Amino acid sequence: MKLDKYYQEKVYAGVLGKIIGVYLGRPFEQWSHNLIMQRLGKIEYYVNKKLNKPLVVTDDDITGTFTFLRALNDYNFDFNISSEKIGQTWLNNIVENETILWWGGVGESTEHTAFINLKNGIKAPKSGSRELNGITVSEQIGAQIFIDGWPMVCPGDPQKASELAARAGRVSHDGEAIYGAQVIAALESQAFIEKDVSNLLKVAKDLIPKTSVIYRMINEIEDWCKKDEDWMLTRKKIEKTYGYNNFSGGCHMVPNHALIIMSLIYGKGDFSKSMMIVNSSGWDTDCNSGNLGCILGIMNGLEAFSDGPDWREPIKDMMYCPTANGGETITDAVNETYKIINIAKRINNEKPINPKNGARFHFEMPGSLQGWRFKDSHLNCSIYNAIGNSMYGHRSLCIDYKFNKNEEISLFTNSFFPEELKLLEGEAKKTFFSYNFLCSPIIYSGQNISSVIKGDLSNLKKISCCLFLSCYGPNDKSIIYKSKYKDILPGKFTKFNWNINVEDGCPIYEIGLLILSDKENVEGKIYLDFISINGQPKTTFKRPNHVIFNERGNIPQINPAVMWRNSWVKATDHWTERSWEKAFKIGNNFGRGMIITGSNSWNDYFIKSKLTCNLGKSFGFSARVQGLERYYALEITKFNKLRLIKMLDGMKILCEIDFKMEFNKVYEFYLSVKGNFLKGSIDNNMIIEFEDNDNPLLFGGINLVVDSGTMIAEEINVNKK
């Protein structure tokens, strides 16, 4: 299949279908059919408000799907990627007990079991094998729910999609769970070129053993659907023959797979009808409707969402994918779509697509909002995706406004921990934070924001606009920074170029646009073409000035501000919160522990800090951090060595020199990265250098890292070369 506009929009629709399905089914996950009908009735639209739960949430279905696919980026876009390498991607991105997986315990949670196996050196696919973990553990639902990204990089090739699904699934699962994942993957791949449900199922079934439960079950469900002509009757038969009571474990794949197949058949390609059936049927609703939504999104393209209720506007493309790489947590359906498209292009030796010169927000997909919304309620204003009015692309974000003199309109999108999540309480808070929200900002002081805004040709009166940033300041209340206001003239493009300089230690959590008029009864339209984030950071990470430092022995004052700490991904046992300690005092009891911040937009920069080790095998900091197991580090070791190391599927010592390590001594560390050249020093004296010509790491954030001990820093300076 050609990787053209037709393909690209189907990928976008598949991503939307996945997240809509998850958000729809998540509030009543694992409810029975009877309970759903009693409490909610048939599920025909989002019900989160009825249950006092948030709509856009962190979820294993979403985060796992779009994280594990990073393996293809990590390993040279190889279609023949092994289970072992996909397992390495797990280890690089998963923070134990914090992200992606259901941490239900070894022998209970399939994914938790597999992760512990991986961590203990048992490589995939043995990590997920029934030989090691038993049939019950290995056949739960996870292989199926994480699978949707793989078929989207091989459209119209169900054979290849099923092979990739099997390799990915075997990191954690085995047996029938693999066959179910293969069926979903084949359905999605074939859906790029086929709409007939019977044909889709035939193609998918032919790729799994005829002796499998899944094969037999699909045939049986097809027969039931023909005879029953009523999904309620067929659901009862599924519950009796393939329901939870017929399988062991907490969430077996087979019952839930059955509901997907039934809903696909009865839905006849209609997105809203299919979502109603699969969610009203109960069991693992977010997983089931997420898989089904992806199939139907791919099958029908964006037209899948054109009939029935408005599925897209409430979510506004928003996604959260918390991993060890916290700069990738705040994302959206458009951003993830282009990651998938570009993987497919690289696999096929085609040039990647970077709309509007790589802009972070570009609105190039039809109907896309990329999380942009009004700050407050504006009854006479609206936002929508529009064709044209772009300097470098084909689409833009239209702001249709009507307001009075001196009134100010504000619209924004998130770049870090959203303020509305910070304010969650009760059941809503409990639901959202069932998976920890590890996150780093996508923009930092020292970087540059560029944008283009166009005034509609029909506008009668000028307005003025500026860009703004919201930072977490005193008591985590907002501090607003604004660019210069510029007049937006009818039919004219206006460029903005803003170098960011915010208070050290105050993470930026919103990027936005302010619209102001000095005329009465102003109405018209303007078009936001794009927002780009460029350049390297120039900032100091520290305890912010507004966070009170107490002398030891005095009665400590409570510091309500926590967001400066939350801008680091904590992947270590300890990070002291005592107000008289240094800002960064971290410890790990066994092995390497770290805290991470920064973004994949960083490439050439230096990091500098004064570090102390109380006890440990080694300590230091890293640059170009891309997770837990991909970075360059400058370290001092207890074996009296100063070394540059590269973490990439294990540790490689790039170079080392003799250096006597002393506990509780302050050392000034310096590490610069430029291209593939690394240069480190201690106390502006001991210099160590290396040129990495073997698969160099070329981008990423920073960390503090200690092995089996405790290290201390007060502040960390990062600056552009």
ABEGO torsion letter per residue (X at the ends): XBBBAAAAAAAAAAAAAAAAAAAAAAAABGBBAAAAAAAAEBBABBAAAAAGBBABBBBAAAAAAAAAAAAAAABGGBAABBAAAAAAAAAAABBBGABGBBBAEBGABAAAAAAAAAAAGBBOAAAABAAAAEAAAAABAAAAAAAAAAAAABBGBAAAAAAAAAAAAAAABBEAAAAAAAAAAAAAAAAAABABAAAAAAAAAAABBAABAAAAAAAAAAAAAAAAGBAAAAAAAAAAAABAAABBEABBAAAAAAAAAAAAAAAGGBAAAAAAAAAAAEEBAAAAAAAAAAAAAAAAEAAAAABEBBAAAAAGGBBBBBBABAAAABBBAAAAAAAAAAAAAAAAGBBBBBBGGGBABAGABBGBAGGBBBABBBAABBBBBBBEGBAABABBBBBBBBBBBGBBBBBBBBABBBAAAAABBEAAAAAAAABBBBBBBABBBGBBBBBBBBBBAABABBBBBBBBBBBBBBGGBBBBBBBBBBBBBBGBBBBBBBBBBBBBGBBBABBBBBBBBABBGBBEBBBBABBBBBEBBBBBBBBBAABBBBBBGBBBBBBABAAAAAABBBBBABBBABAABBABBBBBABEBBBBBBEBAABABBBBBBBBBBABEABBEBBBGBAEAABBBBBBBBAAGBBBBBBBBGEBBBABBBBBBBBBGBBBBBBBBBBEABBBBBBGGABBBBBBBABGBBABEBBBBBBBGBBBBBABBBBBBX
